[in-house]
Amino acid sequence: MAFPEDVLTEDEHVVLHLHPHWKALIRPILVLVVAVAAVVAGWVLLPEGDGGTIALYAMAAVGLVLVLWLGFWPFLVWRTTHYLFTNERVLLQQGVFSRNRRDLPLTRINDHSMHQRFIERLLGCGTLTIESAGERGQSVLTDVPRVDRVQTTLYELVEAQHDKHSLGDGEMREILADMREGKPLRDSTS
């Protein structure tokens, strides 16, 4: 369930690859522990005989369903949710059976903000909201680990992308001077 490298362009490289914070796994682990404890308690405490055996099998079946539904499924959702930050874009991908992916080019990101509740500050995670130009506008990434560092990295990536695609003051002065002198414009990529 690793993120496929073949979705990256030739000059693109991964800066950060994250899954939601591990706190998303607390409930699935608790469900597993409680289900196992209930089955073990039933095995020890239920009377021997047909009635006890049937009750134990019923408890085990209910425990298995709960572990699959409230334990294994959330784990799969966590494992298949990717927050990928590259030098060109932010890719958000999720989905166990079907897949949803959203690409946010760094050049289209207008604003980003983070929010942490008290418990999230203690756990080192939070919510990152990315505003981008376009129809869908806002993307909310929940349970981002080290959200403050991720936001700083995103800022650095956006600024680097902006600097890469814009002229510096010196380059602009040269172009204006050349235009005043009647010289033909040079290709700024060479």
N, C-alpha and C positions, 0 to 999 in steps of 0.2 A: 504494500500500500504506500510505497514511497512515491514522491512526486516525480512524474516522468520528465526527464531532462530534455526529451525531444520537443517539448512545447516552447523551448527557449530559442531565440533567434541566434544567429551566428556570433554576434558580438556581445550577447547578453550573458551576464553571470549572476548567480544567486548571491545575495548579500545576507539575507535572513530567511530561514525556513522554519516556521513555527506551527505547532498545533495549539488548540486552546489549552489553557492552564490545567495542570493536573488536578485541580479541585473538582473538575468535571467527573473525575473517576471516584470520588469519595462515596457517593451514593451507590454506584455499582458494586464497589467493594463491600460496603455495609450490607447490601442485599445478599451477596454471596455468603458472608460470614453468618448472618442471621439464618439464612436458609439451611446452611450446613449444620449450625447449632441446633436448629429445630428438628432436623432429621435425626441427628445423634441423640438428642434428648428423647425423641419419640422411640428410638430403638432401645434406649436404656430404660425408659419409664413405662412404656406400653406393656400390657400383660402379654404373655405368650399365648399362642392359640390363633385361631382363624381371625377373630375380631381384631386382635392386636396387629396381625400381619397386614390385614386389609387397611387398617388405619395408617400403618407405617407406609405402605405403598401410596396411599392417598396423599399423605404429607410429603413424600418424596416427589410425587408428580406435581403437586402445587408448588413445591420448592423449585423444581426444575423449570416450570413455566415462569415463575417470578425471576429466577436467575437469568433466563433467556431474555425476558421482556424488560426487566428493570436493571439488569446487570450487563449482559453481553451486548444488547443493542446499543445502549449509550456508549459503551466502549468502542463499538464499530463506528458510530457517528463521530466520536472524538478522534479516532485514528484516521478517518477519511476526510477530516476537515483540515485544510491547509491554508496558512497565511504565508505567501511567498513574496518577498521583497527582492527585486532585482535592480540592476543599474538602469533599467528602462521603464519598469512598470511594477505595479502591485497586482498579484494574481490571488484571487480568493476562490477556493474550490472546496466543494462539499458534496457529499452524496455517497450512500452505500451501494445501492443498486443502480440508480440513475445518477447523473453527475451534473452539477451546476458549477459553472466557472465564470468569473467576472474578471476582466482585465481593466486595470485603471492605469493608463499611461501617465508617467510622472509629469509630462508636459501639460496634462489636463487637470492636475490636482490643484485646487484653489486654496484649500484650507484643511487643517487637520487639528483635532482636539482630543484630549483624553479625559476620562473621568474615573475616579476610584472611590468606592465606598470605603468605610473604615476597615471592614474585614478584608476587602481586596488589598488595601495598603499593607495590612499585616501579612497577607499571603503573597504579595508581590505581583499582582495582576490588575487588570482594569479593562475599560472599554475604550477603544480607539475609533473615532468617527472621522471619516475621510470625505471631504466635499470635493466633488469633481464637476467639471463642465460636462453637460450632456443631459440626456433625458432622465436618467435614474438618480443623478445628483449626489446622493449621500449613501455611503456604505458604512455600516456599523459592525465592527469586529469586537465580539464579546470575549471576555476571559483571555485577553492577550497577556501572556507572561512577560514580565519586565516591561510593562506598557510605557513607562517613562523613557527607557532606553530605546524602545522601538520607535516612539514618536520622534526622538532626537535623530535617530538613523534615517527615518523618513524625511525629516526636514533637510538633512545633509544630502540625501539622494535627489530631492526635488531641486535644491539649490545647484547641485552639480549638473543636473540635466538642464536647468535654466541657463547656467553659465556656458555650457557646451553649445547651446543653440542661440546664443545672443552675442552681439558684438561688445567688446570692451570699450572703455573710453578712448584708449589710444587708437584702436582700429577705426572708431567712428571719426576721430579727428583726421586721420590719414585719408579716409574716404572723402570727407568734406574738403580737405585741402586739395586733393586730386581733382575734385569736381570744379573747384574755383579756378584751377590752373588749366582746365580743359582736358586733362588726361583721361584715357578710358578707364573704366572701373576694372579692378582686378578681381579675380575669383578668390574669395576669402577662404576657400577650402584647401587651396594649394599652399 
